[in-house]
Amino acid sequence: MPKSVKPDAPAADVSPVAQFEQSLDELEQLVAKMEGGELSLDESLRAFERGIALFRSCQSALEQTEARVKLLLDPGRPESAQPFAPAEEP
């Protein structure tokens, strides 16, 4: 008797970091396929549409992460929080 296949977990159950990484990986794979030049015009268009959706998802995740960092840096006034200064090299 075949094992019952469990449906994929909803996106809400996946951590934002994991979702970002999955989206970024998929986007990189799409770009590689498109750069390979072996997709039909229809396949390229679908890949481009999917790529735009993935890009927007990644951008949104980064914006949310930035907002969380600002809140952590200055909980009283997150809008005035300054970004981390890059570490100086010795």
C-alpha positions in Angstrom: 0.0 0.0 0.0 1.5 3.4 -1.0 2.4 5.8 1.8 0.1 8.8 2.0 1.8 11.9 0.8 1.6 14.8 3.2 0.8 18.1 1.4 3.5 20.8 1.6 3.4 22.9 4.7 1.8 26.3 4.3 4.2 29.2 3.9 3.1 30.5 7.3 4.8 27.4 8.9 8.1 28.1 7.2 10.5 30.5 9.0 11.0 33.8 7.1 14.7 33.1 6.7 14.0 29.6 5.3 11.4 31.0 2.9 13.8 33.8 1.8 16.6 31.3 1.2 14.2 29.0 -0.8 13.0 31.9 -2.9 16.5 33.1 -3.6 17.7 29.5 -4.5 14.7 29.2 -6.9 15.4 32.6 -8.4 19.1 31.7 -9.0 18.0 28.5 -10.7 15.5 30.4 -13.0 18.2 32.9 -13.9 20.6 30.1 -14.8 18.0 28.4 -17.0 17.1 31.7 -18.7 20.8 32.5 -19.3 21.3 29.1 -20.8 19.1 30.1 -23.7 17.4 26.7 -24.1 13.9 27.8 -23.0 11.1 28.5 -25.5 9.7 32.0 -25.6 6.6 30.8 -23.6 8.8 29.0 -21.0 11.0 32.1 -20.7 8.0 34.3 -20.1 6.7 32.0 -17.4 10.2 31.9 -15.8 10.4 35.7 -16.0 7.0 36.1 -14.3 8.0 33.6 -11.6 11.3 35.4 -11.2 9.5 38.7 -10.6 7.3 37.2 -8.0 10.3 35.6 -6.2 12.2 38.9 -6.4 9.3 40.8 -4.8 9.0 38.1 -2.1 12.7 38.4 -1.3 12.6 42.2 -1.3 9.6 42.2 1.1 11.4 39.7 3.4 14.4 42.0 3.4 12.3 45.0 4.2 10.6 43.2 7.1 14.0 42.1 8.4 15.3 45.6 8.2 12.3 46.9 10.2 12.9 44.2 12.9 16.5 45.2 13.2 15.6 48.9 13.5 13.1 47.9 16.2 15.7 45.9 18.1 18.3 48.7 17.8 15.9 51.4 19.2 12.6 50.0 20.4 11.4 53.4 21.5 12.1 55.1 18.2 12.7 52.5 15.5 12.5 55.1 12.7 15.6 56.9 14.1 17.7 53.7 14.5 21.1 53.9 12.8 22.3 51.0 10.7 25.3 49.1 11.9 28.7 50.6 11.0 30.9 48.3 9.1 33.8 46.9 11.1 37.1 48.6 10.4 39.8 46.4 9.2 43.1 46.5 11.2 
